[in-house]
Each structure stands twice: as C-alpha cells, then as structure tokens.
Amino acid sequence: MNRIEKEKAMIVKMIDIYYKKAAHGTIEERDELKAYALKRLRYCKFGNEKSFCSKCPIQCYAPKYKEKIKKVMKYSG
C-alpha cells in the first residue's frame, strides 16, 4: 500500500472516530468531509512523496474544511 492509500485509510478512520464520539454533525456532513479529504489526497501534487498536510507548503484545503479537519485530527490523533 502506497503513502496516499495509507493516508486515505487513516483520514477515513479519523473522521469516523470524530463523528461517532465527538461531533454532533449529520451523516451528510461527515460524508462531505470524507469526500473532500479523499479528493484532496487524490489530487495531491506531491503524490507518494508528500509530507504531513500540516507541514506542506501548499495548503490545498479550503478554509471551511481546514477548520473541520483540524478538529478531527486533534480529537482522533
């Protein structure tokens, strides 16, 4: 399994944990965040050579999603 595939699996697990235990969002919000995160990983310019998103020089998340994913990672990580 390459780096991008591992990150995809990890972000899906983290989002599931967050929405199951901490968030009061809807299933639609959870699924929207998953789809967005997976799309960002699929189109990552660095591919399998990427570092952690937080250390990336290119911030590809829109502000709305960036805040959501920060909460997910802080809680689930």
mmJSON file of the N, C-alpha and C atoms, coordinates in Angstrom:
{"data_MODEL":{"atom_site":{
"group_PDB":["ATOM","ATOM","ATOM","ATOM","ATOM","ATOM","ATOM","ATOM","ATOM","ATOM","ATOM","ATOM","ATOM","ATOM","ATOM","ATOM","ATOM","ATOM","ATOM","ATOM","ATOM","ATOM","ATOM","ATOM","ATOM","ATOM","ATOM","ATOM","ATOM","ATOM","ATOM","ATOM","ATOM","ATOM","ATOM","ATOM","ATOM","ATOM","ATOM","ATOM","ATOM","ATOM","ATOM","ATOM","ATOM","ATOM","ATOM","ATOM","ATOM","ATOM","ATOM","ATOM","ATOM","ATOM","ATOM","ATOM","ATOM","ATOM","ATOM","ATOM","ATOM","ATOM","ATOM","ATOM","ATOM","ATOM","ATOM","ATOM","ATOM","ATOM","ATOM","ATOM","ATOM","ATOM","ATOM","ATOM","ATOM","ATOM","ATOM","ATOM","ATOM","ATOM","ATOM","ATOM","ATOM","ATOM","ATOM","ATOM","ATOM","ATOM","ATOM","ATOM","ATOM","ATOM","ATOM","ATOM","ATOM","ATOM","ATOM","ATOM","ATOM","ATOM","ATOM","ATOM","ATOM","ATOM","ATOM","ATOM","ATOM","ATOM","ATOM","ATOM","ATOM","ATOM","ATOM","ATOM","ATOM","ATOM","ATOM","ATOM","ATOM","ATOM","ATOM","ATOM","ATOM","ATOM","ATOM","ATOM","ATOM","ATOM","ATOM","ATOM","ATOM","ATOM","ATOM","ATOM","ATOM","ATOM","ATOM","ATOM","ATOM","ATOM","ATOM","ATOM","ATOM","ATOM","ATOM","ATOM","ATOM","ATOM","ATOM","ATOM","ATOM","ATOM","ATOM","ATOM","ATOM","ATOM","ATOM","ATOM","ATOM","ATOM","ATOM","ATOM","ATOM","ATOM","ATOM","ATOM","ATOM","ATOM","ATOM","ATOM","ATOM","ATOM","ATOM","ATOM","ATOM","ATOM","ATOM","ATOM","ATOM","ATOM","ATOM","ATOM","ATOM","ATOM","ATOM","ATOM","ATOM","ATOM","ATOM","ATOM","ATOM","ATOM","ATOM","ATOM","ATOM","ATOM","ATOM","ATOM","ATOM","ATOM","ATOM","ATOM","ATOM","ATOM","ATOM","ATOM","ATOM","ATOM","ATOM","ATOM","ATOM","ATOM","ATOM","ATOM","ATOM","ATOM","ATOM","ATOM","ATOM","ATOM","ATOM","ATOM","ATOM","ATOM","ATOM","ATOM","ATOM","ATOM","ATOM"],
"id":[1,2,3,4,5,6,7,8,9,10,11,12,13,14,15,16,17,18,19,20,21,22,23,24,25,26,27,28,29,30,31,32,33,34,35,36,37,38,39,40,41,42,43,44,45,46,47,48,49,50,51,52,53,54,55,56,57,58,59,60,61,62,63,64,65,66,67,68,69,70,71,72,73,74,75,76,77,78,79,80,81,82,83,84,85,86,87,88,89,90,91,92,93,94,95,96,97,98,99,100,101,102,103,104,105,106,107,108,109,110,111,112,113,114,115,116,117,118,119,120,121,122,123,124,125,126,127,128,129,130,131,132,133,134,135,136,137,138,139,140,141,142,143,144,145,146,147,148,149,150,151,152,153,154,155,156,157,158,159,160,161,162,163,164,165,166,167,168,169,170,171,172,173,174,175,176,177,178,179,180,181,182,183,184,185,186,187,188,189,190,191,192,193,194,195,196,197,198,199,200,201,202,203,204,205,206,207,208,209,210,211,212,213,214,215,216,217,218,219,220,221,222,223,224,225,226,227,228,229,230,231],
"type_symbol":["N","C","C","N","C","C","N","C","C","N","C","C","N","C","C","N","C","C","N","C","C","N","C","C","N","C","C","N","C","C","N","C","C","N","C","C","N","C","C","N","C","C","N","C","C","N","C","C","N","C","C","N","C","C","N","C","C","N","C","C","N","C","C","N","C","C","N","C","C","N","C","C","N","C","C","N","C","C","N","C","C","N","C","C","N","C","C","N","C","C","N","C","C","N","C","C","N","C","C","N","C","C","N","C","C","N","C","C","N","C","C","N","C","C","N","C","C","N","C","C","N","C","C","N","C","C","N","C","C","N","C","C","N","C","C","N","C","C","N","C","C","N","C","C","N","C","C","N","C","C","N","C","C","N","C","C","N","C","C","N","C","C","N","C","C","N","C","C","N","C","C","N","C","C","N","C","C","N","C","C","N","C","C","N","C","C","N","C","C","N","C","C","N","C","C","N","C","C","N","C","C","N","C","C","N","C","C","N","C","C","N","C","C","N","C","C","N","C","C","N","C","C","N","C","C","N","C","C","N","C","C"],
"label_atom_id":["N","CA","C","N","CA","C","N","CA","C","N","CA","C","N","CA","C","N","CA","C","N","CA","C","N","CA","C","N","CA","C","N","CA","C","N","CA","C","N","CA","C","N","CA","C","N","CA","C","N","CA","C","N","CA","C","N","CA","C","N","CA","C","N","CA","C","N","CA","C","N","CA","C","N","CA","C","N","CA","C","N","CA","C","N","CA","C","N","CA","C","N","CA","C","N","CA","C","N","CA","C","N","CA","C","N","CA","C","N","CA","C","N","CA","C","N","CA","C","N","CA","C","N","CA","C","N","CA","C","N","CA","C","N","CA","C","N","CA","C","N","CA","C","N","CA","C","N","CA","C","N","CA","C","N","CA","C","N","CA","C","N","CA","C","N","CA","C","N","CA","C","N","CA","C","N","CA","C","N","CA","C","N","CA","C","N","CA","C","N","CA","C","N","CA","C","N","CA","C","N","CA","C","N","CA","C","N","CA","C","N","CA","C","N","CA","C","N","CA","C","N","CA","C","N","CA","C","N","CA","C","N","CA","C","N","CA","C","N","CA","C","N","CA","C","N","CA","C","N","CA","C","N","CA","C","N","CA","C","N","CA","C","N","CA","C","N","CA","C"],
"label_alt_id":[null,null,null,null,null,null,null,null,null,null,null,null,null,null,null,null,null,null,null,null,null,null,null,null,null,null,null,null,null,null,null,null,null,null,null,null,null,null,null,null,null,null,null,null,null,null,null,null,null,null,null,null,null,null,null,null,null,null,null,null,null,null,null,null,null,null,null,null,null,null,null,null,null,null,null,null,null,null,null,null,null,null,null,null,null,null,null,null,null,null,null,null,null,null,null,null,null,null,null,null,null,null,null,null,null,null,null,null,null,null,null,null,null,null,null,null,null,null,null,null,null,null,null,null,null,null,null,null,null,null,null,null,null,null,null,null,null,null,null,null,null,null,null,null,null,null,null,null,null,null,null,null,null,null,null,null,null,null,null,null,null,null,null,null,null,null,null,null,null,null,null,null,null,null,null,null,null,null,null,null,null,null,null,null,null,null,null,null,null,null,null,null,null,null,null,null,null,null,null,null,null,null,null,null,null,null,null,null,null,null,null,null,null,null,null,null,null,null,null,null,null,null,null,null,null,null,null,null,null,null,null],
"label_comp_id":["MET","MET","MET","ASN","ASN","ASN","ARG","ARG","ARG","ILE","ILE","ILE","GLU","GLU","GLU","LYS","LYS","LYS","GLU","GLU","GLU","LYS","LYS","LYS","ALA","ALA","ALA","MET","MET","MET","ILE","ILE","ILE","VAL","VAL","VAL","LYS","LYS","LYS","MET","MET","MET","ILE","ILE","ILE","ASP","ASP","ASP","ILE","ILE","ILE","TYR","TYR","TYR","TYR","TYR","TYR","LYS","LYS","LYS","LYS","LYS","LYS","ALA","ALA","ALA","ALA","ALA","ALA","HIS","HIS","HIS","GLY","GLY","GLY","THR","THR","THR","ILE","ILE","ILE","GLU","GLU","GLU","GLU","GLU","GLU","ARG","ARG","ARG","ASP","ASP","ASP","GLU","GLU","GLU","LEU","LEU","LEU","LYS","LYS","LYS","ALA","ALA","ALA","TYR","TYR","TYR","ALA","ALA","ALA","LEU","LEU","LEU","LYS","LYS","LYS","ARG","ARG","ARG","LEU","LEU","LEU","ARG","ARG","ARG","TYR","TYR","TYR","CYS","CYS","CYS","LYS","LYS","LYS","PHE","PHE","PHE","GLY","GLY","GLY","ASN","ASN","ASN","GLU","GLU","GLU","LYS","LYS","LYS","SER","SER","SER","PHE","PHE","PHE","CYS","CYS","CYS","SER","SER","SER","LYS","LYS","LYS","CYS","CYS","CYS","PRO","PRO","PRO","ILE","ILE","ILE","GLN","GLN","GLN","CYS","CYS","CYS","TYR","TYR","TYR","ALA","ALA","ALA","PRO","PRO","PRO","LYS","LYS","LYS","TYR","TYR","TYR","LYS","LYS","LYS","GLU","GLU","GLU","LYS","LYS","LYS","ILE","ILE","ILE","LYS","LYS","LYS","LYS","LYS","LYS","VAL","VAL","VAL","MET","MET","MET","LYS","LYS","LYS","TYR","TYR","TYR","SER","SER","SER","GLY","GLY","GLY"],
"label_asym_id":["A","A","A","A","A","A","A","A","A","A","A","A","A","A","A","A","A","A","A","A","A","A","A","A","A","A","A","A","A","A","A","A","A","A","A","A","A","A","A","A","A","A","A","A","A","A","A","A","A","A","A","A","A","A","A","A","A","A","A","A","A","A","A","A","A","A","A","A","A","A","A","A","A","A","A","A","A","A","A","A","A","A","A","A","A","A","A","A","A","A","A","A","A","A","A","A","A","A","A","A","A","A","A","A","A","A","A","A","A","A","A","A","A","A","A","A","A","A","A","A","A","A","A","A","A","A","A","A","A","A","A","A","A","A","A","A","A","A","A","A","A","A","A","A","A","A","A","A","A","A","A","A","A","A","A","A","A","A","A","A","A","A","A","A","A","A","A","A","A","A","A","A","A","A","A","A","A","A","A","A","A","A","A","A","A","A","A","A","A","A","A","A","A","A","A","A","A","A","A","A","A","A","A","A","A","A","A","A","A","A","A","A","A","A","A","A","A","A","A","A","A","A","A","A","A","A","A","A","A","A","A"],
"label_entity_id":["1","1","1","1","1","1","1","1","1","1","1","1","1","1","1","1","1","1","1","1","1","1","1","1","1","1","1","1","1","1","1","1","1","1","1","1","1","1","1","1","1","1","1","1","1","1","1","1","1","1","1","1","1","1","1","1","1","1","1","1","1","1","1","1","1","1","1","1","1","1","1","1","1","1","1","1","1","1","1","1","1","1","1","1","1","1","1","1","1","1","1","1","1","1","1","1","1","1","1","1","1","1","1","1","1","1","1","1","1","1","1","1","1","1","1","1","1","1","1","1","1","1","1","1","1","1","1","1","1","1","1","1","1","1","1","1","1","1","1","1","1","1","1","1","1","1","1","1","1","1","1","1","1","1","1","1","1","1","1","1","1","1","1","1","1","1","1","1","1","1","1","1","1","1","1","1","1","1","1","1","1","1","1","1","1","1","1","1","1","1","1","1","1","1","1","1","1","1","1","1","1","1","1","1","1","1","1","1","1","1","1","1","1","1","1","1","1","1","1","1","1","1","1","1","1","1","1","1","1","1","1"],
"label_seq_id":[1,1,1,2,2,2,3,3,3,4,4,4,5,5,5,6,6,6,7,7,7,8,8,8,9,9,9,10,10,10,11,11,11,12,12,12,13,13,13,14,14,14,15,15,15,16,16,16,17,17,17,18,18,18,19,19,19,20,20,20,21,21,21,22,22,22,23,23,23,24,24,24,25,25,25,26,26,26,27,27,27,28,28,28,29,29,29,30,30,30,31,31,31,32,32,32,33,33,33,34,34,34,35,35,35,36,36,36,37,37,37,38,38,38,39,39,39,40,40,40,41,41,41,42,42,42,43,43,43,44,44,44,45,45,45,46,46,46,47,47,47,48,48,48,49,49,49,50,50,50,51,51,51,52,52,52,53,53,53,54,54,54,55,55,55,56,56,56,57,57,57,58,58,58,59,59,59,60,60,60,61,61,61,62,62,62,63,63,63,64,64,64,65,65,65,66,66,66,67,67,67,68,68,68,69,69,69,70,70,70,71,71,71,72,72,72,73,73,73,74,74,74,75,75,75,76,76,76,77,77,77],
"pdbx_PDB_ins_code":[null,null,null,null,null,null,null,null,null,null,null,null,null,null,null,null,null,null,null,null,null,null,null,null,null,null,null,null,null,null,null,null,null,null,null,null,null,null,null,null,null,null,null,null,null,null,null,null,null,null,null,null,null,null,null,null,null,null,null,null,null,null,null,null,null,null,null,null,null,null,null,null,null,null,null,null,null,null,null,null,null,null,null,null,null,null,null,null,null,null,null,null,null,null,null,null,null,null,null,null,null,null,null,null,null,null,null,null,null,null,null,null,null,null,null,null,null,null,null,null,null,null,null,null,null,null,null,null,null,null,null,null,null,null,null,null,null,null,null,null,null,null,null,null,null,null,null,null,null,null,null,null,null,null,null,null,null,null,null,null,null,null,null,null,null,null,null,null,null,null,null,null,null,null,null,null,null,null,null,null,null,null,null,null,null,null,null,null,null,null,null,null,null,null,null,null,null,null,null,null,null,null,null,null,null,null,null,null,null,null,null,null,null,null,null,null,null,null,null,null,null,null,null,null,null,null,null,null,null,null,null],
"Cartn_x":[0.847,0.0,0.892,0.643,1.485,1.035,1.812,1.576,0.198,-0.206,-1.504,-2.631,-2.545,-3.587,-3.646,-2.482,-2.448,-3.089,-2.782,-3.351,-4.857,-5.319,-6.761,-7.455,-6.901,-7.496,-7.473,-6.372,-6.238,-7.225,-7.384,-8.282,-9.729,-10.091,-11.453,-11.704,-10.745,-10.883,-10.984,-10.152,-10.159,-11.487,-12.009,-13.296,-14.404,-14.379,-15.391,-15.338,-14.145,-13.992,-14.546,-14.167,-14.596,-16.118,-16.724,-18.171,-18.95,-18.349,-19.036,-19.007,-17.885,-17.708,-17.742,-17.385,-17.233,-18.155,-18.419,-19.177,-20.67,-21.37,-22.823,-23.347,-22.503,-22.866,-23.707,-24.16,-25.004,-24.151,-24.786,-24.112,-23.674,-24.514,-24.188,-22.937,-22.799,-21.601,-20.361,-20.493,-19.372,-18.956,-19.935,-19.635,-19.055,-19.523,-18.996,-17.531,-17.201,-15.817,-14.922,-15.409,-14.634,-14.358,-15.393,-15.238,-14.242,-14.324,-13.419,-11.978,-11.762,-10.411,-9.823,-10.621,-10.135,-9.815,-10.623,-10.352,-9.033,-8.79,-7.536,-6.348,-6.457,-5.361,-5.175,-6.274,-6.199,-5.455,-5.634,-5.014,-3.768,-3.231,-2.046,-0.892,-0.362,0.728,1.98,2.195,3.406,3.277,2.077,1.862,2.45,3.126,3.691,4.904,5.34,6.471,6.002,4.7,4.159,4.557,4.584,4.799,3.423,3.394,2.116,1.494,0.18,-0.512,-0.18,-0.042,0.237,1.607,2.509,3.848,4.013,2.953,3.012,3.065,3.906,3.981,2.733,1.976,0.752,-0.431,-1.195,-2.372,-3.571,-3.947,-4.97,-6.39,-6.546,-7.888,-8.492,-9.75,-10.487,-10.651,-10.717,-10.804,-11.903,-13.06,-14.186,-13.79,-13.149,-12.761,-11.503,-10.642,-9.397,-9.698,-10.643,-11.015,-11.637,-12.481,-13.118,-12.076,-11.166,-10.183,-9.202,-8.92,-8.07,-8.717,-10.027,-10.749,-10.722,-10.935,-10.921,-9.56,-8.503,-7.148,-6.759,-7.144,-6.829,-7.523,-8.779,-9.526,-9.076,-8.996,-8.748,-7.281,-6.41,-4.983,-4.44],
"Cartn_y":[-1.182,0.0,1.245,2.168,3.362,4.413,5.469,6.501,7.14,7.487,8.134,7.192,5.935,4.975,4.821,4.81,4.731,5.966,7.13,8.367,8.417,7.916,7.864,7.003,5.834,4.943,5.593,6.265,6.89,8.039,8.878,10.025,9.574,8.523,7.99,7.481,6.759,6.267,7.417,8.444,9.583,10.332,10.523,11.206,10.381,9.068,8.193,8.264,8.226,8.313,9.64,10.711,12.04,12.177,11.784,11.953,10.97,9.849,8.885,9.34,9.942,10.215,11.68,12.585,13.978,14.959,14.735,15.718,15.486,16.549,16.45,16.733,16.484,16.737,15.613,15.829,14.858,13.876,12.83,11.845,12.519,13.417,14.131,14.978,15.657,16.463,15.581,14.447,13.503,13.022,12.617,12.097,13.173,14.397,15.511,15.766,15.73,15.935,14.797,13.568,12.421,12.582,12.897,13.037,14.136,15.241,16.355,15.965,15.343,14.937,13.927,12.969,11.967,12.598,13.573,14.274,15.043,15.706,16.451,15.503,14.341,13.371,12.809,12.558,12.001,12.949,14.252,15.232,15.881,15.306,15.875,15.947,17.136,17.411,16.582,16.263,15.564,14.045,13.547,12.108,11.354,10.278,9.437,10.056,11.189,11.895,12.972,13.044,14.108,13.931,15.066,15.034,15.161,15.422,15.639,16.913,16.93,18.108,19.357,19.214,20.374,20.997,20.238,20.734,21.073,20.923,21.132,22.617,23.001,24.407,24.854,23.909,24.213,23.785,24.742,24.423,24.306,23.077,22.862,22.779,22.769,22.722,24.118,24.218,25.474,25.777,27.049,27.397,26.667,26.499,25.806,24.382,23.674,22.294,22.203,23.179,23.182,23.183,24.01,24.067,22.754,22.176,20.901,19.793,19.72,18.635,18.815,20.057,20.295,19.72,19.955,19.42,17.89,17.317,15.849,15.303,15.884,15.378,15.59,16.717,16.982,15.966,15.676,14.733,13.285,12.898,11.494,11.091,12.071,11.765,11.5],
"Cartn_z":[0.0,0.0,0.0,-0.927,-1.007,0.017,0.118,1.142,1.018,-0.191,-0.393,0.048,-0.304,0.086,1.607,2.253,3.721,4.337,3.783,4.311,4.095,2.958,2.708,3.762,4.019,5.019,6.4,6.732,8.039,8.22,7.208,7.359,7.465,6.751,6.856,8.28,8.851,10.224,11.22,11.026,11.946,11.885,10.705,10.549,11.195,10.978,11.589,13.112,13.673,15.132,15.639,14.99,15.421,15.382,14.272,14.149,15.014,15.343,16.209,17.666,18.1,19.522,19.922,19.045,19.476,18.768,17.524,16.743,16.859,16.658,16.647,15.248,14.265,12.879,12.309,11.109,10.43,9.626,9.195,8.343,7.042,6.551,5.311,5.479,6.634,6.892,6.961,7.639,7.733,6.35,5.557,4.227,3.306,3.458,2.67,3.012,4.305,4.73,4.239,4.322,3.812,2.324,1.567,0.11,-0.217,0.499,0.251,0.572,1.721,2.128,1.139,0.721,-0.236,-1.587,-1.987,-3.248,-3.154,-2.045,-1.861,-1.928,-1.318,-1.365,-2.772,-3.454,-4.812,-5.752,-5.567,-6.446,-5.844,-4.803,-4.164,-5.165,-5.287,-6.234,-5.925,-4.664,-4.248,-4.298,-4.422,-4.52,-3.344,-3.634,-2.574,-1.886,-2.36,-1.751,-0.764,-0.539,0.307,1.768,2.454,3.898,4.545,5.837,6.502,5.949,5.844,5.307,6.112,7.42,8.272,7.968,7.366,7.048,5.564,4.822,3.379,3.042,2.068,1.667,0.894,0.363,-0.373,0.492,0.948,1.754,0.821,0.487,-0.534,0.026,1.343,1.931,1.951,1.556,1.677,3.166,3.555,4.98,5.746,5.128,5.769,6.177,5.279,5.537,6.383,6.252,7.021,8.518,8.938,10.351,10.816,9.98,10.333,10.472,9.519,9.543,10.69,11.078,12.246,13.5,13.657,14.814,14.817,13.639,13.51,13.923,13.394,13.673,15.131,15.686,17.093,17.996,17.719,18.548,18.306,17.052,16.702,16.747,16.587,16.516,17.863],
"occupancy":[1.0,1.0,1.0,1.0,1.0,1.0,1.0,1.0,1.0,1.0,1.0,1.0,1.0,1.0,1.0,1.0,1.0,1.0,1.0,1.0,1.0,1.0,1.0,1.0,1.0,1.0,1.0,1.0,1.0,1.0,1.0,1.0,1.0,1.0,1.0,1.0,1.0,1.0,1.0,1.0,1.0,1.0,1.0,1.0,1.0,1.0,1.0,1.0,1.0,1.0,1.0,1.0,1.0,1.0,1.0,1.0,1.0,1.0,1.0,1.0,1.0,1.0,1.0,1.0,1.0,1.0,1.0,1.0,1.0,1.0,1.0,1.0,1.0,1.0,1.0,1.0,1.0,1.0,1.0,1.0,1.0,1.0,1.0,1.0,1.0,1.0,1.0,1.0,1.0,1.0,1.0,1.0,1.0,1.0,1.0,1.0,1.0,1.0,1.0,1.0,1.0,1.0,1.0,1.0,1.0,1.0,1.0,1.0,1.0,1.0,1.0,1.0,1.0,1.0,1.0,1.0,1.0,1.0,1.0,1.0,1.0,1.0,1.0,1.0,1.0,1.0,1.0,1.0,1.0,1.0,1.0,1.0,1.0,1.0,1.0,1.0,1.0,1.0,1.0,1.0,1.0,1.0,1.0,1.0,1.0,1.0,1.0,1.0,1.0,1.0,1.0,1.0,1.0,1.0,1.0,1.0,1.0,1.0,1.0,1.0,1.0,1.0,1.0,1.0,1.0,1.0,1.0,1.0,1.0,1.0,1.0,1.0,1.0,1.0,1.0,1.0,1.0,1.0,1.0,1.0,1.0,1.0,1.0,1.0,1.0,1.0,1.0,1.0,1.0,1.0,1.0,1.0,1.0,1.0,1.0,1.0,1.0,1.0,1.0,1.0,1.0,1.0,1.0,1.0,1.0,1.0,1.0,1.0,1.0,1.0,1.0,1.0,1.0,1.0,1.0,1.0,1.0,1.0,1.0,1.0,1.0,1.0,1.0,1.0,1.0,1.0,1.0,1.0,1.0,1.0,1.0],
"B_iso_or_equiv":[0.0,0.0,0.0,0.0,0.0,0.0,0.0,0.0,0.0,0.0,0.0,0.0,0.0,0.0,0.0,0.0,0.0,0.0,0.0,0.0,0.0,0.0,0.0,0.0,0.0,0.0,0.0,0.0,0.0,0.0,0.0,0.0,0.0,0.0,0.0,0.0,0.0,0.0,0.0,0.0,0.0,0.0,0.0,0.0,0.0,0.0,0.0,0.0,0.0,0.0,0.0,0.0,0.0,0.0,0.0,0.0,0.0,0.0,0.0,0.0,0.0,0.0,0.0,0.0,0.0,0.0,0.0,0.0,0.0,0.0,0.0,0.0,0.0,0.0,0.0,0.0,0.0,0.0,0.0,0.0,0.0,0.0,0.0,0.0,0.0,0.0,0.0,0.0,0.0,0.0,0.0,0.0,0.0,0.0,0.0,0.0,0.0,0.0,0.0,0.0,0.0,0.0,0.0,0.0,0.0,0.0,0.0,0.0,0.0,0.0,0.0,0.0,0.0,0.0,0.0,0.0,0.0,0.0,0.0,0.0,0.0,0.0,0.0,0.0,0.0,0.0,0.0,0.0,0.0,0.0,0.0,0.0,0.0,0.0,0.0,0.0,0.0,0.0,0.0,0.0,0.0,0.0,0.0,0.0,0.0,0.0,0.0,0.0,0.0,0.0,0.0,0.0,0.0,0.0,0.0,0.0,0.0,0.0,0.0,0.0,0.0,0.0,0.0,0.0,0.0,0.0,0.0,0.0,0.0,0.0,0.0,0.0,0.0,0.0,0.0,0.0,0.0,0.0,0.0,0.0,0.0,0.0,0.0,0.0,0.0,0.0,0.0,0.0,0.0,0.0,0.0,0.0,0.0,0.0,0.0,0.0,0.0,0.0,0.0,0.0,0.0,0.0,0.0,0.0,0.0,0.0,0.0,0.0,0.0,0.0,0.0,0.0,0.0,0.0,0.0,0.0,0.0,0.0,0.0,0.0,0.0,0.0,0.0,0.0,0.0,0.0,0.0,0.0,0.0,0.0,0.0],
"pdbx_formal_charge":[null,null,null,null,null,null,null,null,null,null,null,null,null,null,null,null,null,null,null,null,null,null,null,null,null,null,null,null,null,null,null,null,null,null,null,null,null,null,null,null,null,null,null,null,null,null,null,null,null,null,null,null,null,null,null,null,null,null,null,null,null,null,null,null,null,null,null,null,null,null,null,null,null,null,null,null,null,null,null,null,null,null,null,null,null,null,null,null,null,null,null,null,null,null,null,null,null,null,null,null,null,null,null,null,null,null,null,null,null,null,null,null,null,null,null,null,null,null,null,null,null,null,null,null,null,null,null,null,null,null,null,null,null,null,null,null,null,null,null,null,null,null,null,null,null,null,null,null,null,null,null,null,null,null,null,null,null,null,null,null,null,null,null,null,null,null,null,null,null,null,null,null,null,null,null,null,null,null,null,null,null,null,null,null,null,null,null,null,null,null,null,null,null,null,null,null,null,null,null,null,null,null,null,null,null,null,null,null,null,null,null,null,null,null,null,null,null,null,null,null,null,null,null,null,null,null,null,null,null,null,null],
"auth_seq_id":[1,1,1,2,2,2,3,3,3,4,4,4,5,5,5,6,6,6,7,7,7,8,8,8,9,9,9,10,10,10,11,11,11,12,12,12,13,13,13,14,14,14,15,15,15,16,16,16,17,17,17,18,18,18,19,19,19,20,20,20,21,21,21,22,22,22,23,23,23,24,24,24,25,25,25,26,26,26,27,27,27,28,28,28,29,29,29,30,30,30,31,31,31,32,32,32,33,33,33,34,34,34,35,35,35,36,36,36,37,37,37,38,38,38,39,39,39,40,40,40,41,41,41,42,42,42,43,43,43,44,44,44,45,45,45,46,46,46,47,47,47,48,48,48,49,49,49,50,50,50,51,51,51,52,52,52,53,53,53,54,54,54,55,55,55,56,56,56,57,57,57,58,58,58,59,59,59,60,60,60,61,61,61,62,62,62,63,63,63,64,64,64,65,65,65,66,66,66,67,67,67,68,68,68,69,69,69,70,70,70,71,71,71,72,72,72,73,73,73,74,74,74,75,75,75,76,76,76,77,77,77],
"auth_comp_id":["MET","MET","MET","ASN","ASN","ASN","ARG","ARG","ARG","ILE","ILE","ILE","GLU","GLU","GLU","LYS","LYS","LYS","GLU","GLU","GLU","LYS","LYS","LYS","ALA","ALA","ALA","MET","MET","MET","ILE","ILE","ILE","VAL","VAL","VAL","LYS","LYS","LYS","MET","MET","MET","ILE","ILE","ILE","ASP","ASP","ASP","ILE","ILE","ILE","TYR","TYR","TYR","TYR","TYR","TYR","LYS","LYS","LYS","LYS","LYS","LYS","ALA","ALA","ALA","ALA","ALA","ALA","HIS","HIS","HIS","GLY","GLY","GLY","THR","THR","THR","ILE","ILE","ILE","GLU","GLU","GLU","GLU","GLU","GLU","ARG","ARG","ARG","ASP","ASP","ASP","GLU","GLU","GLU","LEU","LEU","LEU","LYS","LYS","LYS","ALA","ALA","ALA","TYR","TYR","TYR","ALA","ALA","ALA","LEU","LEU","LEU","LYS","LYS","LYS","ARG","ARG","ARG","LEU","LEU","LEU","ARG","ARG","ARG","TYR","TYR","TYR","CYS","CYS","CYS","LYS","LYS","LYS","PHE","PHE","PHE","GLY","GLY","GLY","ASN","ASN","ASN","GLU","GLU","GLU","LYS","LYS","LYS","SER","SER","SER","PHE","PHE","PHE","CYS","CYS","CYS","SER","SER","SER","LYS","LYS","LYS","CYS","CYS","CYS","PRO","PRO","PRO","ILE","ILE","ILE","GLN","GLN","GLN","CYS","CYS","CYS","TYR","TYR","TYR","ALA","ALA","ALA","PRO","PRO","PRO","LYS","LYS","LYS","TYR","TYR","TYR","LYS","LYS","LYS","GLU","GLU","GLU","LYS","LYS","LYS","ILE","ILE","ILE","LYS","LYS","LYS","LYS","LYS","LYS","VAL","VAL","VAL","MET","MET","MET","LYS","LYS","LYS","TYR","TYR","TYR","SER","SER","SER","GLY","GLY","GLY"],
"auth_asym_id":["A","A","A","A","A","A","A","A","A","A","A","A","A","A","A","A","A","A","A","A","A","A","A","A","A","A","A","A","A","A","A","A","A","A","A","A","A","A","A","A","A","A","A","A","A","A","A","A","A","A","A","A","A","A","A","A","A","A","A","A","A","A","A","A","A","A","A","A","A","A","A","A","A","A","A","A","A","A","A","A","A","A","A","A","A","A","A","A","A","A","A","A","A","A","A","A","A","A","A","A","A","A","A","A","A","A","A","A","A","A","A","A","A","A","A","A","A","A","A","A","A","A","A","A","A","A","A","A","A","A","A","A","A","A","A","A","A","A","A","A","A","A","A","A","A","A","A","A","A","A","A","A","A","A","A","A","A","A","A","A","A","A","A","A","A","A","A","A","A","A","A","A","A","A","A","A","A","A","A","A","A","A","A","A","A","A","A","A","A","A","A","A","A","A","A","A","A","A","A","A","A","A","A","A","A","A","A","A","A","A","A","A","A","A","A","A","A","A","A","A","A","A","A","A","A","A","A","A","A","A","A"],
"auth_atom_id":["N","CA","C","N","CA","C","N","CA","C","N","CA","C","N","CA","C","N","CA","C","N","CA","C","N","CA","C","N","CA","C","N","CA","C","N","CA","C","N","CA","C","N","CA","C","N","CA","C","N","CA","C","N","CA","C","N","CA","C","N","CA","C","N","CA","C","N","CA","C","N","CA","C","N","CA","C","N","CA","C","N","CA","C","N","CA","C","N","CA","C","N","CA","C","N","CA","C","N","CA","C","N","CA","C","N","CA","C","N","CA","C","N","CA","C","N","CA","C","N","CA","C","N","CA","C","N","CA","C","N","CA","C","N","CA","C","N","CA","C","N","CA","C","N","CA","C","N","CA","C","N","CA","C","N","CA","C","N","CA","C","N","CA","C","N","CA","C","N","CA","C","N","CA","C","N","CA","C","N","CA","C","N","CA","C","N","CA","C","N","CA","C","N","CA","C","N","CA","C","N","CA","C","N","CA","C","N","CA","C","N","CA","C","N","CA","C","N","CA","C","N","CA","C","N","CA","C","N","CA","C","N","CA","C","N","CA","C","N","CA","C","N","CA","C","N","CA","C","N","CA","C","N","CA","C","N","CA","C","N","CA","C","N","CA","C","N","CA","C"],
"pdbx_PDB_model_num":[1,1,1,1,1,1,1,1,1,1,1,1,1,1,1,1,1,1,1,1,1,1,1,1,1,1,1,1,1,1,1,1,1,1,1,1,1,1,1,1,1,1,1,1,1,1,1,1,1,1,1,1,1,1,1,1,1,1,1,1,1,1,1,1,1,1,1,1,1,1,1,1,1,1,1,1,1,1,1,1,1,1,1,1,1,1,1,1,1,1,1,1,1,1,1,1,1,1,1,1,1,1,1,1,1,1,1,1,1,1,1,1,1,1,1,1,1,1,1,1,1,1,1,1,1,1,1,1,1,1,1,1,1,1,1,1,1,1,1,1,1,1,1,1,1,1,1,1,1,1,1,1,1,1,1,1,1,1,1,1,1,1,1,1,1,1,1,1,1,1,1,1,1,1,1,1,1,1,1,1,1,1,1,1,1,1,1,1,1,1,1,1,1,1,1,1,1,1,1,1,1,1,1,1,1,1,1,1,1,1,1,1,1,1,1,1,1,1,1,1,1,1,1,1,1,1,1,1,1,1,1]
}}}
